[in-house]
Amino acid sequence: MAGHFGRVFGIDVSPETIEACHERYVLKNLEFRVFEPTQQPFPNSSFDFIGSFQVFEHIPLEGVSDFIQYIWAMLRSGGVAIVTTPNANNYFGGYSGNPFHVKEYRREELQMKFAEVLDPGCFEVFATADVPSTMVNNYVKRALRASRFGSLLGRALCLPLAVAERKGFITFTSSPIVKSNRDDIIGGYLVEIHKGHTG
């Protein structure tokens, strides 16, 4: 992202994560900060683009509306925000078993949560396809309908794919994100927010 924007900030609640980022990613236009999750991390109208990648599922339910409001407030007029989160339809019983996830959402739940804060014309919810290794893992879990055994077998089957993806031997798609209105695809959800020009 720092190669496409004039100035980029990365934030996380973990000081250890931020310290690791400072050591690993050093660019003049890139800065990392620890933030207090119960407060808006930057002033209003600070950004043209905001990306929140796989954070939404970690937010306590009582803080979800504030989170959405913070994103909206920090966007400049004409700005865009992208919020990604897992698709609960991918998991047996609607839950992946990840103990750090407060909630995994279905499309209608995301639409309802965002519509509580934003005008429905300001955002759209899309399903997105995952990388091959994650798709294999979730297909196996779906087929076996047993979260623990399905996870173990899925991980074993997708390990060679995951290594190939990390090494750059597999290119999943020529497009960075493939958006869909189908909820049965293996992947996550992407909420696209547009803050229209005013005046």
SEMARSE-578475 format. One record per residue (C-alpha): x negated, y, z negated; residue number from 1. Coordinates in steps of 0.02 Angstrom, whole numbers, plus 50000, padded with zeros to 5 digits. Each point is the difference from the previous one (the first is absolute). Layout:
SEMARSE-578475
<<X Y Z> NUM>,
...
end
This chain:
SEMARSE-578475
<<50000 50000 50000> 1>,
<<49856 50118 49964> 2>,
<<49952 49985 50183> 3>,
<<50169 50071 50054> 4>,
<<50036 50136 49872> 5>,
<<49907 50155 49943> 6>,
<<50009 49956 49815> 7>,
<<50054 49839 49917> 8>,
<<50037 49957 49818> 9>,
<<50016 49825 49928> 10>,
<<50083 49978 49831> 11>,
<<50022 49857 49878> 12>,
<<50047 49975 49818> 13>,
<<49841 49898 49969> 14>,
<<49839 50095 49958> 15>,
<<49900 49843 50046> 16>,
<<50079 49995 50173> 17>,
<<49965 50184 50030> 18>,
<<49819 49980 49943> 19>,
<<49978 49852 50119> 20>,
<<50073 50105 50143> 21>,
<<49882 50144 49961> 22>,
<<49854 49880 50015> 23>,
<<50058 49908 50155> 24>,
<<50082 50133 50108> 25>,
<<49897 50159 50014> 26>,
<<50057 50130 50127> 27>,
<<50002 50189 49989> 28>,
<<50187 50014 50030> 29>,
<<50049 49856 49884> 30>,
<<50036 50015 49815> 31>,
<<50068 49879 49870> 32>,
<<50093 50044 49840> 33>,
<<50077 49912 49851> 34>,
<<50177 50059 49971> 35>,
<<50132 49990 49865> 36>,
<<50145 49902 50078> 37>,
<<50135 50093 49903> 38>,
<<49948 50167 50078> 39>,
<<49996 50068 50177> 40>,
<<49815 49982 50046> 41>,
<<49985 50151 50117> 42>,
<<50092 50167 50020> 43>,
<<50151 50020 50113> 44>,
<<49968 50011 50187> 45>,
<<49822 49931 49987> 46>,
<<50000 49873 50142> 47>,
<<50045 49974 50182> 48>,
<<49996 49811 49975> 49>,
<<50021 49889 49848> 50>,
<<49973 49812 50002> 51>,
<<50056 49889 49857> 52>,
<<49947 49822 50040> 53>,
<<50070 49858 49893> 54>,
<<50028 50110 49847> 55>,
<<50191 50014 49996> 56>,
<<50024 49824 49931> 57>,
<<49890 50043 49849> 58>,
<<50101 50150 49943> 59>,
<<50112 49980 49846> 60>,
<<50181 50015 50053> 61>,
<<50028 50156 49894> 62>,
<<49858 50087 50094> 63>,
<<50052 49959 50180> 64>,
<<50103 50158 50029> 65>,
<<49859 50110 49934> 66>,
<<49875 49910 50113> 67>,
<<50106 50035 50154> 68>,
<<50026 50182 49946> 69>,
<<49812 50025 49975> 70>,
<<49964 49939 50176> 71>,
<<50132 50115 50073> 72>,
<<49940 50150 49900> 73>,
<<49817 49975 50047> 74>,
<<50039 49992 50188> 75>,
<<49984 50159 50101> 76>,
<<50138 50050 50119> 77>,
<<49982 49887 50153> 78>,
<<49906 49871 49898> 79>,
<<50019 49811 50005> 80>,
<<49987 49870 49862> 81>,
<<49986 49811 50016> 82>,
<<50046 49887 49854> 83>,
<<49970 49813 50019> 84>,
<<50058 49861 49885> 85>,
<<50028 49810 50009> 86>,
<<50160 49929 50074> 87>,
<<50095 49905 49864> 88>,
<<50082 49893 50136> 89>,
<<49831 49916 50027> 90>,
<<50001 49919 49829> 91>,
<<50101 49857 49926> 92>,
<<50118 50080 49876> 93>,
<<49949 50173 50061> 94>,
<<49840 50006 49895> 95>,
<<49821 49959 50046> 96>,
<<49948 49955 49824> 97>,
<<49873 50142 49993> 98>,
<<50000 50052 49816> 99>,
<<49948 50178 50043> 100>,
<<50154 50031 50108> 101>,
<<50145 50081 49909> 102>,
<<50119 49969 50145> 103>,
<<49993 49943 50181> 104>,
<<50134 50080 50107> 105>,
<<50121 49957 50139> 106>,
<<50042 50128 50135> 107>,
<<50166 50052 49925> 108>,
<<49918 50027 49830> 109>,
<<49865 50111 50075> 110>,
<<50129 50099 50097> 111>,
<<50102 50026 49842> 112>,
<<49848 50054 49896> 113>,
<<49938 50126 50128> 114>,
<<50176 50066 50035> 115>,
<<50019 50040 49815> 116>,
<<49863 50132 50021> 117>,
<<49990 50044 50185> 118>,
<<50123 50043 50136> 119>,
<<50027 49837 50100> 120>,
<<49948 50093 50159> 121>,
<<49826 50029 49928> 122>,
<<49945 49819 49990> 123>,
<<50014 49831 50087> 124>,
<<49963 49824 49938> 125>,
<<49913 49877 50117> 126>,
<<49942 49820 49980> 127>,
<<49819 49971 50052> 128>,
<<49911 49840 50051> 129>,
<<49855 49940 49893> 130>,
<<49826 49940 50049> 131>,
<<49989 49815 50050> 132>,
<<49931 49933 49836> 133>,
<<50137 50079 49896> 134>,
<<50130 49938 50123> 135>,
<<49935 49821 49986> 136>,
<<50002 50009 49810> 137>,
<<50179 50064 49995> 138>,
<<50064 49880 50134> 139>,
<<49936 49854 49895> 140>,
<<50079 50070 49842> 141>,
<<50165 50022 50091> 142>,
<<49995 49824 50071> 143>,
<<49961 49917 49834> 144>,
<<50118 50108 49898> 145>,
<<49885 49975 49850> 146>,
<<49902 50155 49956> 147>,
<<49852 49920 49910> 148>,
<<49967 49853 50118> 149>,
<<50043 50105 50151> 150>,
<<49875 50133 49947> 151>,
<<49859 49875 49974> 152>,
<<50027 49913 50166> 153>,
<<50028 50165 50092> 154>,
<<49838 50072 49933> 155>,
<<49903 49844 50050> 156>,
<<50070 50004 50176> 157>,
<<49974 50186 50025> 158>,
<<49822 50009 49929> 159>,
<<49913 49976 50169> 160>,
<<50116 50131 50077> 161>,
<<49965 50122 49858> 162>,
<<49812 49981 50023> 163>,
<<50017 50026 50188> 164>,
<<50104 50157 49971> 165>,
<<49874 50073 49878> 166>,
<<49856 49965 50121> 167>,
<<50096 50084 50141> 168>,
<<50016 49843 50107> 169>,
<<50190 50013 50004> 170>,
<<50093 50153 50061> 171>,
<<50180 49983 49949> 172>,
<<50073 50135 50112> 173>,
<<49944 50141 50111> 174>,
<<50115 50115 49902> 175>,
<<49959 50045 49819> 176>,
<<50180 49973 49943> 177>,
<<50141 49905 50085> 178>,
<<50166 50067 49935> 179>,
<<50159 49897 50009> 180>,
<<50179 50003 49939> 181>,
<<49997 49812 49966> 182>,
<<49991 49953 49817> 183>,
<<49952 49817 50027> 184>,
<<49824 50033 50067> 185>,
<<49851 49957 49890> 186>,
<<49929 50163 49939> 187>,
<<50049 50153 49901> 188>,
<<50102 50158 50010> 189>,
<<49945 50171 50057> 190>,
<<50096 50154 49949> 191>,
<<49964 50146 50117> 192>,
<<50038 50172 49929> 193>,
<<50005 50158 50106> 194>,
<<50009 50172 49921> 195>,
<<50076 50109 50134> 196>,
<<49936 50173 50041> 197>,
<<50093 50136 49907> 198>,
<<50034 50179 50048> 199>,
end
